[in-house]
Amino acid sequence: MDKYEVVGTLGEGSFGRVYKAKQVSNGSFVALKVISKRGRSTKELKGFRRECEIQRDLHHPNIIQMLDSFETENEIVVITEFAPRELTAILSKEGYLSEEKVQQIVWDLISALYYLHSNRVLHRDLKPQNILLDLKSRAKLCDFGFARNMSTGTHVLTSIKGTPLYMAPELIDELPYDYNADLWSLGCITYELLMGTPPFCTSSILHLIRMIKHEQIQWPTFLSPECTSFLKGLLQKNPAKRLAWEQILNHPFVKGHILITKTTGPMPLTAALTASTQEVKEQQRKDSINNKHLKGAVSRTISTDNDHTKQNIKSGKTSNETKKSSGNQNNSKCSNPQESRETHQSLEDKRKSKIISSKEEENLSKCLKERLNFIEDSHPIEPDEWVVFLQRSIQEVMNGEITSLTQPNLTNIIVSPLKNSNSNSKVLCFVAKLLSIAFVIKDISTEQIEQIKKVYLEVKLVPNLIYATKLLLRITKSGHSTSSSNSHSNSSQDNSVKLHSYKTADVLEVEDLQALESIFTLVCYLVHMQDEFLIQFCDAVLILNVFGLINLFLCLVRRKPRITIDVLSILTQTIRRLPENTEIVEKILLNSLSSNNEIDFGDLLRNSNPILRERSCYFILLMGKYFQASTLEKFWSIEIQDTLEALMFDSMQNVRNAAEAAVNELKHKDFYIKSSTSF
């Protein structure tokens, strides 16, 4: 850092800060991007390093040049050339640009894209915010956080990246895509520069998706025929009909103005495919689509099998009897649609009997993780934009437009912030509210509710809600593995380890509590609606290892009693409907994150909220019925017993009934009798 003198701040985001700095040696200006390692997962840091690796090898006049990068104990620092103007700032000031100015910018962007695609690099997040202009008004691409190097044997990608306003239709449809997706984004940018808005623009992300898929683009009439032809060639919804690179280079709107450098990698994406390569690409596309359909079929089969399990339980069959009825199915493979309840129960049973090997536990955990699809997304998001999108979507649902909740691909978009470590509590709160609101609207039919439930199960809503609480409260500390004491500052190898802890109840902010309340209100409703949601809850707690975190939520009674009420209700439902999972509830009660946050059933029973008093009584009743005596005795005291007996005379009838039922269940237990005679 001694080589640079910071002279100002250029920008700030969830990734860190960008500064304008001066090189001490020659006085030239550079941009200095500082990314804090604190609170970052290993995956996030790996993504930042990958971005550096990609940008380090890019050398083109229309791409921001990376000059240096290094790491300190707490930061990753990237130094790039400095470009003084942002395209978005110019667009905000001018509103729109003349065709002549736009044409010059397009020449630069085409030159940059041709270079990237010639070297098999996809940008995947082209938007005005990622375009800078230097002192000569030359456009330069920046921000390669979503960029991807395609190996020579890879012809299509499937992971969805980018910004919705500029996202190609094939990505919206979750279909395999290639470099054509970048060309669509370029068409959207060109349209916006000319018109002042993107071709599809709305404050609702779900409405935007429907527009991209189904609505026609309104073409301006004041443009030259060459410009209109170029725009229409890029903005073809069918990627196969978009302009190919050979057509682009020879198009009259850009011909003769593209800067083509000699640095080209093997098998450039800009070259026409041979017949054999085209066949390979088409096969990869079909395989990707088939895999997607297969996953959907497996998910539906799992749901069917869970229905079968539910029927067996209602008919009195035990878990072992259910397993016997499954015939010769191979239980060891993750792809086999066995009951989720049985899978994690076998893990718990083996742990209990101490016969499980570490390899078995790893395989079983991996099976459930793959099924529940816990994939953390660490890319920056725009919280304010998301809040606007979600508010608009809530209004649409209230007006009876529920398509966003009945189609898995649309619901997946709503759920995506739950998996993003950069989502804030306000975004999570609105996600939970949007996904809850359908259950309180009168005009929604039973058939529509059933479809929504089916979609929520398919997108693993409950596990993702629990995952969101973990990400929201997680505190990550950097440590160092003992495998190596030395590492090169620019090495991609990560010798650091991440030690996770959680925020304590006293430091949670008001917005955190509001988000948790919205999340657990929805989870509580769902697990009481259908056992499959309850099974997914148990799976999530087990695989995410959030026993202590759920314990913390039970201790929020003085800050946000509603959270405690709902979590207590969820755990009560778990014991009542899935008694084979009682051990999971026991672990939650016994895994306190802090001595300052321990469950006090006396406080719960004496609370001023009658619903909490009632639910505490029923929970204690089921503890006495299903818990091991040694576990219950750890929480029992004469004070709790006296309070429970006093509630038999509570002013609220429901509380009196619950207390009486609990006392009748517990009074025959040895520990209850002991405490009664200990005076």
C-alpha positions in Angstrom: 0.0 0.0 0.0 3.0 2.3 0.3 3.1 2.6 -3.5 -0.3 4.4 -3.5 -1.8 7.5 -2.0 -5.6 7.4 -1.6 -7.1 10.7 -2.8 -10.8 9.9 -2.7 -13.7 7.4 -2.7 -15.2 6.3 -6.0 -17.8 3.9 -4.8 -18.9 1.5 -2.2 -20.9 -1.8 -2.2 -21.4 -5.1 -0.4 -18.0 -6.2 -1.9 -16.0 -3.4 -0.3 -14.9 0.1 -1.4 -13.2 1.5 -4.6 -10.8 4.4 -4.1 -9.1 6.8 -6.5 -5.4 6.7 -5.7 -2.2 8.1 -7.0 0.9 6.1 -7.8 3.7 7.6 -5.7 6.3 6.7 -8.3 4.9 8.6 -11.3 1.8 10.5 -10.1 -0.6 8.7 -12.4 -4.1 7.9 -11.1 -5.4 4.3 -10.5 -8.5 2.7 -9.0 -7.9 0.7 -5.9 -10.5 -1.9 -5.0 -10.4 -3.1 -1.3 -12.3 -6.2 -0.4 -12.5 -7.0 3.3 -12.0 -10.7 4.2 -13.9 -10.3 7.4 -17.3 -12.0 7.3 -16.5 -13.7 4.0 -16.9 -17.4 3.3 -14.2 -19.4 1.6 -16.4 -19.6 -1.5 -16.7 -15.7 -1.6 -13.0 -15.3 -1.3 -12.4 -17.9 -4.0 -14.8 -16.0 -6.3 -12.9 -12.7 -5.7 -9.6 -14.5 -6.5 -11.1 -16.0 -9.6 -12.2 -12.6 -10.8 -8.6 -11.4 -10.3 -7.2 -14.4 -12.3 -9.5 -13.7 -15.2 -8.9 -10.0 -15.3 -5.2 -10.3 -14.9 -4.9 -12.1 -18.3 -7.1 -9.6 -20.2 -5.2 -7.0 -22.2 -7.4 -4.9 -24.5 -7.9 -1.1 -24.9 -11.6 -1.5 -24.2 -11.3 -3.5 -21.0 -10.2 -2.0 -17.7 -6.6 -3.2 -17.3 -5.7 -4.8 -14.0 -2.3 -3.5 -12.9 -1.7 -5.4 -9.7 -3.2 -7.3 -6.8 -2.1 -8.5 -3.4 -3.5 -9.7 -0.1 -3.0 -8.6 3.4 -4.2 -10.5 6.5 -7.6 -8.9 6.4 -8.0 -7.6 2.8 -7.8 -8.4 -0.9 -6.6 -5.3 -2.9 -6.9 -5.0 -6.6 -5.4 -2.1 -8.6 -6.7 -1.2 -12.0 -6.4 1.6 -14.5 -8.5 4.6 -13.6 -11.3 5.8 -15.9 -12.9 9.0 -14.7 -16.5 8.8 -16.1 -19.3 6.3 -15.5 -21.7 5.6 -18.4 -24.6 5.5 -15.9 -23.8 9.0 -14.7 -23.7 10.3 -18.3 -27.0 8.6 -19.0 -28.6 10.0 -15.8 -27.6 13.5 -16.8 -28.5 13.4 -20.5 -31.5 11.0 -20.4 -30.5 9.4 -23.7 -27.7 9.8 -26.2 -27.6 10.6 -30.0 -27.3 7.7 -32.4 -23.8 9.0 -33.3 -22.5 8.9 -29.7 -24.2 5.5 -29.1 -22.6 4.1 -32.2 -19.1 5.0 -31.0 -19.8 3.4 -27.6 -21.1 0.3 -29.4 -17.9 0.0 -31.5 -15.9 -0.1 -28.3 -18.2 -2.6 -26.5 -18.2 -4.9 -29.6 -14.4 -4.7 -29.7 -14.2 -5.7 -26.0 -16.8 -8.5 -26.4 -15.1 -9.9 -29.5 -11.8 -10.0 -27.5 -13.4 -11.8 -24.6 -15.3 -14.3 -26.7 -12.2 -14.9 -28.8 -10.5 -16.0 -25.6 -13.6 -18.1 -24.5 -14.5 -15.7 -21.7 -18.2 -14.8 -21.0 -18.8 -11.6 -19.1 -22.4 -12.6 -18.0 -23.2 -9.2 -16.3 -23.1 -6.6 -19.0 -25.0 -3.4 -17.9 -24.3 0.3 -18.0 -23.0 0.2 -14.4 -20.1 -1.9 -15.7 -19.0 0.4 -18.4 -16.6 3.3 -17.8 -15.2 6.0 -20.2 -11.7 7.3 -20.2 -10.5 10.9 -20.9 -10.8 10.2 -24.7 -14.5 9.0 -24.3 -13.4 5.5 -25.0 -15.7 2.9 -23.4 -14.2 0.2 -21.2 -15.7 -2.9 -19.7 -15.1 -3.5 -16.0 -16.3 -5.8 -13.1 -15.7 -9.4 -14.0 -17.2 -10.9 -10.9 -19.6 -13.0 -12.9 -17.2 -13.8 -15.8 -16.6 -17.4 -16.7 -13.8 -19.0 -18.6 -15.3 -21.8 -20.8 -13.0 -24.8 -21.3 -12.5 -25.9 -24.9 -14.8 -28.9 -24.3 -17.6 -26.8 -22.9 -20.1 -25.2 -25.3 -23.1 -24.3 -23.0 -23.5 -23.1 -19.4 -26.5 -23.4 -17.0 -25.8 -21.4 -13.9 -27.9 -18.2 -13.9 -25.9 -15.0 -13.5 -26.5 -11.3 -14.3 -28.9 -8.5 -13.8 -32.6 -9.1 -14.7 -33.0 -6.0 -16.8 -30.3 -7.2 -19.2 -30.8 -10.9 -18.8 -31.4 -13.0 -22.0 -34.7 -15.0 -22.3 -32.8 -18.3 -22.3 -31.5 -17.5 -18.8 -35.0 -16.5 -17.7 -36.3 -19.9 -18.9 -33.3 -21.6 -17.1 -32.1 -23.1 -20.4 -28.5 -23.8 -21.3 -26.8 -20.7 -22.8 -23.6 -19.5 -24.5 -21.9 -16.3 -25.6 -25.2 -15.2 -27.3 -26.5 -14.2 -23.8 -23.8 -11.4 -23.7 -25.0 -10.2 -27.1 -28.6 -9.9 -25.9 -27.3 -7.8 -23.0 -25.3 -5.6 -25.4 -28.6 -5.1 -27.4 -30.4 -4.0 -24.2 -27.6 -1.5 -23.3 -27.7 -0.1 -26.9 -31.4 0.2 -26.7 -31.2 2.0 -23.3 -28.6 4.4 -24.6 -30.8 5.4 -27.5 -34.2 5.4 -25.7 -33.3 6.2 -22.1 -34.8 3.0 -20.8 -34.1 -0.7 -21.4 -36.4 -2.6 -23.8 -38.2 -4.1 -20.9 -38.5 -2.0 -17.8 -40.7 -2.3 -14.7 -40.3 -2.1 -10.9 -41.6 -5.7 -10.5 -39.0 -8.4 -11.2 -41.7 -10.9 -11.8 -43.5 -8.6 -14.3 -40.1 -8.0 -15.9 -39.6 -11.7 -16.4 -43.0 -12.1 -18.0 -42.3 -9.1 -20.3 -39.0 -10.6 -21.4 -40.6 -14.0 -22.2 -43.8 -12.9 -23.8 -44.0 -9.2 -24.8 -42.7 -7.7 -28.0 -40.1 -5.0 -28.1 -41.3 -1.5 -29.1 -38.9 -0.4 -31.9 -38.2 3.3 -32.2 -39.0 4.9 -35.6 -36.5 7.7 -35.5 -33.3 5.5 -35.9 -31.4 4.8 -39.1 -32.2 1.6 -40.9 -28.7 0.3 -40.0 -29.1 0.9 -36.3 -32.6 -0.6 -36.2 -31.4 -3.7 -38.1 -28.4 -4.1 -35.7 -30.7 -3.8 -32.6 -33.2 -6.3 -34.0 -30.4 -8.7 -34.8 -29.1 -8.6 -31.2 -32.5 -8.6 -29.5 -33.9 -11.8 -30.9 -35.5 -13.9 -28.2 -34.4 -17.1 -29.9 -30.6 -17.2 -29.4 -30.2 -19.2 -32.6 -31.6 -16.3 -34.6 -29.4 -13.6 -33.0 -26.6 -12.1 -35.1 -23.5 -14.4 -35.1 -20.1 -12.9 -34.8 -19.4 -13.1 -38.6 -22.6 -11.2 -39.2 -21.9 -8.6 -36.5 -18.4 -7.8 -37.9 -19.9 -7.3 -41.3 -23.0 -5.3 -40.2 -23.0 -1.8 -41.7 -23.6 -0.3 -38.2 -20.2 -1.4 -36.9 -18.2 -2.7 -39.9 -14.7 -1.3 -40.1 -14.7 0.1 -36.6 -14.0 -3.0 -34.5 -10.6 -3.2 -32.9 -9.4 -6.8 -33.3 -6.2 -7.7 -31.5 -4.1 -10.7 -32.4 -4.3 -12.3 -28.9 -6.8 -15.2 -29.5 -7.0 -18.4 -27.5 -7.7 -21.9 -28.9 -11.1 -22.6 -30.3 -12.5 -19.0 -30.1 -16.2 -18.6 -29.5 -16.2 -16.0 -32.3 -15.4 -18.7 -34.9 -18.1 -20.7 -36.7 -18.5 -24.2 -35.3 -17.7 -27.2 -37.4 -20.5 -29.7 -38.0 -19.0 -32.1 -35.4 -18.6 -29.4 -32.8 -22.1 -28.2 -33.4 -23.3 -31.7 -32.7 -21.4 -31.8 -29.4 -22.8 -28.5 -28.4 -26.4 -29.6 -29.2 -25.9 -32.8 -27.2 -24.6 -30.8 -24.2 -27.7 -28.6 -24.5 -30.0 -31.6 -24.6 -28.2 -33.3 -21.7 -28.5 -30.1 -19.6 -32.3 -29.9 -20.2 -32.7 -33.7 -19.5 -30.8 -33.3 -16.2 -33.1 -30.5 -15.2 -36.2 -32.6 -16.0 -34.6 -35.5 -14.2 -34.1 -33.4 -11.0 -37.7 -32.4 -11.2 -38.9 -36.0 -11.6 -36.8 -37.0 -8.6 -38.2 -34.2 -6.6 -41.8 -35.2 -7.5 -40.9 -38.9 -6.6 -39.6 -37.8 -3.2 -42.8 -36.0 -2.6 -44.8 -39.1 -3.5 -42.6 -41.3 -1.3 -43.1 -38.9 1.6 -46.9 -39.1 1.1 -46.4 -42.9 1.3 -44.4 -42.5 4.5 -47.0 -40.3 6.0 -49.7 -42.9 5.2 -47.6 -45.6 6.8 -47.3 -43.5 10.0 -51.0 -42.8 10.1 -51.7 -46.5 9.7 -49.4 -47.4 12.6 -46.3 -48.7 10.6 -43.0 -48.0 12.1 -40.0 -46.5 10.3 -38.4 -50.0 10.0 -41.6 -51.5 8.6 -41.7 -48.7 6.0 -38.2 -49.5 5.0 -39.0 -53.2 4.6 -42.0 -52.3 2.3 -39.6 -50.5 0.0 -38.4 -53.8 -1.4 -35.0 -54.0 -3.1 -34.3 -50.3 -3.5 -30.7 -49.3 -3.1 -30.7 -47.0 0.0 -27.1 -45.9 -0.4 -27.4 -43.7 -3.4 -28.4 -40.1 -3.2 -30.3 -40.2 -6.4 -32.7 -42.8 -5.0 -35.9 -41.1 -3.8 -36.1 -42.5 -0.3 -38.1 -40.8 2.4 -36.3 -37.8 3.8 -37.5 -38.7 7.3 -35.9 -42.2 7.1 -32.6 -40.8 5.7 -31.8 -38.5 8.5 -33.4 -40.8 11.1 -30.9 -43.5 10.0 -28.1 -41.0 10.5 -29.5 -40.2 14.0 -30.0 -43.8 14.9 -26.4 -44.7 13.9 -25.0 -41.8 15.9 -27.0 -42.8 18.9 -25.7 -46.4 18.8 -22.2 -45.1 18.0 -21.8 -47.4 15.0 -21.7 -44.8 12.2 -18.4 -44.3 10.5 -17.2 -40.8 9.5 -17.5 -41.8 5.8 -21.1 -43.0 6.3 -22.0 -39.7 8.0 -20.3 -37.7 5.3 -22.2 -39.6 2.6 -25.6 -39.3 4.4 -25.0 -35.6 5.0 -24.0 -35.1 1.4 -27.1 -36.9 0.2 -29.4 -34.5 2.2 -27.4 -31.4 1.3 -27.7 -32.2 -2.4 -31.4 -32.8 -1.9 -32.0 -29.6 0.0 -29.7 -27.6 -2.4 -27.9 -25.5 0.1 -25.7 -23.4 -2.3 -24.6 -20.1 -0.8 -24.6 -17.2 -3.2 -22.0 -14.6 -2.3 -22.3 -12.2 -5.2 -23.3 -8.6 -4.4 -27.0 -7.7 -4.7 -28.8 -4.4 -4.7 -31.0 -4.5 -1.6 -33.0 -1.3 -2.4 -33.8 -2.6 -5.9 -34.9 -5.9 -4.4 -37.1 -4.2 -1.9 -38.9 -2.3 -4.6 -39.3 -5.5 -6.7 -40.7 -7.4 -3.7 -43.1 -4.6 -2.7 -44.5 -4.4 -6.2 -44.8 -8.2 -6.3 -46.7 -8.2 -3.0 -49.2 -5.7 -4.5 -49.6 -7.9 -7.5 -50.4 -10.9 -5.4 -52.9 -8.9 -3.3 -54.5 -7.9 -6.6 -54.9 -11.6 -7.5 -51.9 -12.1 -9.8 -50.3 -15.2 -8.1 -48.4 -16.6 -11.1 -45.1 -15.8 -9.3 -46.1 -18.3 -6.6 -47.4 -21.0 -8.8 -44.5 -21.5 -11.2 -41.3 -23.0 -9.8 -38.9 -20.9 -12.0 -40.5 -17.7 -10.9 -40.7 -18.7 -7.2 -37.1 -19.7 -7.3 -36.2 -16.1 -8.2 -38.1 -14.9 -5.1 -36.3 -17.4 -3.0 -32.8 -16.6 -4.3 -32.1 -13.8 -1.7 -32.5 -16.4 1.1 -29.3 -18.1 -0.2 -27.3 -14.9 -0.6 -25.0 -14.0 2.2 -25.2 -10.3 1.1 -29.0 -10.1 1.6 -29.9 -7.8 4.4 -32.7 -8.2 6.9 -35.1 -5.9 5.1 -34.9 -8.0 1.9 -35.4 -11.2 3.8 -38.4 -9.7 5.6 -40.1 -8.8 2.3 -39.3 -12.2 0.8 -41.0 -13.9 3.7 -44.0 -11.5 3.5 -44.4 -12.0 -0.2 -44.4 -15.8 0.2 -46.9 -15.6 3.1 -49.5 -13.3 1.7 -51.2 -15.9 -0.5 -52.5 -17.7 2.6 -54.4 -14.7 3.9 -56.1 -13.6 0.7 -59.7 -14.6 0.5 -60.1 -14.9 -3.3 -57.5 -17.6 -3.8 -59.0 -21.0 -4.5 -58.2 -24.3 -2.8 -56.7 -25.5 -6.1 -54.4 -22.5 -6.2 -53.3 -23.0 -2.6 -52.5 -26.6 -3.3 -50.3 -25.6 -6.3 -48.5 -23.0 -4.2 -47.8 -25.7 -1.5 -46.5 -28.0 -4.2 -44.2 -25.3 -5.6 -42.9 -24.4 -2.1 -42.0 -28.0 -1.5 -40.3 -28.2 -4.8 -38.1 -25.1 -4.3 -37.3 -26.2 -0.7 -38.7 -23.1 0.8 -38.6 -24.1 4.5 -34.9 -25.3 4.3 -34.0 -22.1 2.5 -35.8 -19.9 5.1 -33.8 -21.7 7.9 -30.6 -21.2 5.9 -31.4 -17.5 5.6 -31.6 -17.2 9.4 -28.1 -18.8 9.6 -26.6 -16.4 7.1 -28.3 -13.4 8.7 -26.9 -14.1 12.2 -23.6 -15.6 11.1 -20.3 -14.0 12.2 -17.3 -15.2 10.3 -13.8 -14.9 11.7 -10.6 -15.6 9.8 -8.2 -18.2 11.0 -5.4 -20.2 9.5 -5.1 -23.9 8.9 -2.2 -25.7 10.3 -1.4 -27.4 7.0 0.8 -24.5 5.8 2.3 -21.5 7.5 3.4 -19.8 4.3 1.4 -18.9 1.2 2.0 -16.5 -1.7 -0.1 -13.4 -1.5 -1.5 -14.0 -5.0 -1.9 -17.7 -4.7 -5.4 -19.0 -5.4 -4.9 -21.7 -2.8 -6.8 -20.8 0.4 -4.9 -21.8 3.5 -7.3 -19.9 5.7 -10.2 -21.4 7.5 -13.5 -19.8 8.5 -14.7 -20.0 12.1 -18.4 -19.3 12.4 -20.2 -17.9 15.4 -23.6 -16.2 15.7 -24.9 -12.9 16.9 -26.3 -12.9 20.4 -29.8 -11.9 21.3 -28.8 -8.6 22.8 -27.0 -7.3 19.6 -29.8 -8.2 17.1 -31.2 -5.0 15.5 -34.9 -4.2 15.1 -34.8 -5.1 11.4 -33.1 -8.4 12.2 -35.9 -9.3 14.6 -38.6 -8.3 12.1 -37.0 -10.5 9.5 -36.9 -13.4 11.9 -40.5 -12.9 12.9 -41.7 -12.9 9.3 -39.6 -16.0 8.5 -40.8 -18.1 11.4 -44.4 -17.0 11.1 -44.3 -18.5 7.6 -42.4 -21.6 8.6 -44.8 -22.2 11.5 -47.8 -22.0 9.2 -46.3 -24.3 6.6 -45.2 -27.1 9.0 -48.7 -27.1 10.5 -50.2 -27.2 7.0 -48.4 -30.3 5.7 -46.0 -32.9 7.2 -43.6 -32.7 4.2 -42.7 -29.1 5.3 -42.1 -30.4 8.8 -39.8 -33.1 7.4 -37.9 -30.5 5.4 -37.5 -28.4 8.6 -36.0 -31.3 10.5 -33.6 -32.1 7.6 -32.5 -28.5 7.5 -31.8 -28.3 11.2 -29.8 -31.5 11.1 -27.8 -30.8 7.9 -27.1 -27.1 8.7 -26.2 -28.0 12.3 -28.3 -25.0 13.6 -29.4 -26.6 16.9 -27.8 -23.8 18.9 -29.3 -21.2 16.6 -32.9 -22.5 17.0 -32.1 -22.6 20.8 -31.3 -18.8 20.5 -34.6 -18.1 18.9 -36.4 -19.7 21.8 -34.6 -17.2 24.1 -35.8 -14.1 22.3 -39.0 -14.0 24.4 -38.2 -10.6 25.9 -37.2 -8.9 22.7 -39.6 -10.5 20.2 -42.0 -13.0 21.9 -43.7 -13.9 18.6 -40.5 -15.6 17.4 -40.4 -17.7 20.5 -44.1 -18.6 20.2 -43.7 -19.8 16.6 -40.4 -21.7 17.2 -42.0 -23.4 20.2 -45.0 -24.3 18.1 -42.8 -25.7 15.4 -40.9 -27.9 17.9 -44.2 -29.0 19.5 -45.5 -30.0 16.1 -42.2 -31.9 15.4 -42.7 -34.1 18.5 -46.4 -34.5 18.0 -46.3 -35.4 14.3 -42.8 -36.9 14.0 -42.0 -38.4 17.4 -39.1 -40.3 15.8 -37.4 -36.9 15.5 -37.7 -36.1 19.2 -33.9 -36.3 19.5 -33.5 -33.3 17.2 -35.7 -31.3 19.5 -33.7 -32.5 22.5 -30.5 -31.4 20.8 -31.9 -27.9 20.2 -32.8 -27.5 23.9 -29.4 -28.8 25.0 -27.3 -26.7 22.6 -27.2 -23.2 24.0 -24.8 -20.9 22.2 -24.1 -18.9 25.3 -24.6 -19.1 29.0 -26.4 -15.7 28.7 -29.0 -17.3 26.4 -30.4 -20.4 28.1 -34.0 -21.5 27.9 -35.9 -20.7 31.1 -39.3 -22.5 31.0 -40.3 -20.6 34.2 -40.1 -17.4 32.2 -42.1 -18.9 29.4 -44.8 -20.1 31.7 -45.1 -16.8 33.5 -45.1 -14.7 30.4 -47.9 -12.1 30.0 -48.8 -13.5 26.6 -51.5 -16.2 27.1 -50.6 -17.9 23.8 -47.0 -18.4 24.9 -48.2 -19.7 28.3 -50.5 -22.2 26.6 -47.9 -23.4 24.0 -45.3 -23.8 26.8 -47.6 -26.0 28.7 -48.2 -28.3 25.7 -44.5 -28.4 24.9 -43.7 -29.5 28.4 -46.4 -32.1 28.2 -44.8 -33.6 25.1 -41.4 -33.3 26.7 -42.6 -35.5 29.5 -44.2 -37.9 27.1 -41.3 -38.4 24.6 -38.1 -37.0 26.1 -35.6 -39.1 28.0 -36.1 -38.5 31.7 -32.5 -37.4 32.1 -33.0 -34.6 29.5 -36.2 -33.3 31.1 -34.7 -33.3 34.6 -32.0 -30.8 33.3 -34.8 -28.2 32.8 -37.0 -29.2 35.7 -37.3 -27.4 39.0 -39.7 -27.0 41.8 -40.3 -23.4 40.6 -41.4 -24.7 37.1 -43.6 -27.3 38.8 -45.3 -24.8 41.0 -45.8 -22.4 38.1 -47.3 -25.1 36.0 -49.7 -26.1 38.8 -50.6 -22.5 39.3 -51.6 -22.1 35.7 -54.4 -24.6 36.3 -56.2 -21.6 37.8 -55.1 -19.1 35.0 -57.7 -16.5 33.9 -57.6 -17.9 30.3 -59.5 -21.2 29.7 -57.1 -22.4 27.1 -54.1 -21.9 29.4 -56.0 -23.8 32.2 -56.7 -26.7 29.9 -53.1 -26.9 28.7 -51.7 -26.7 32.2 -54.0 -29.4 33.5 -53.1 -31.7 30.6 -49.4 -31.2 31.3 -49.7 -31.8 35.0 -51.8 -35.0 34.4 -49.0 -36.3 32.0 -46.1 -35.4 34.3 -47.4 -36.1 37.8 -46.6 -39.8 37.5 -43.0 -39.2 36.5 -40.4 -40.0 39.1 -38.8 -36.6 38.9 -42.1 -34.9 39.5 -42.9 -37.0 42.5 -39.4 -36.4 43.9 -39.7 -32.7 43.6 -43.2 -32.8 45.2 -41.9 -34.6 48.3 -38.7 -32.6 48.7 -40.1 -29.8 50.9 
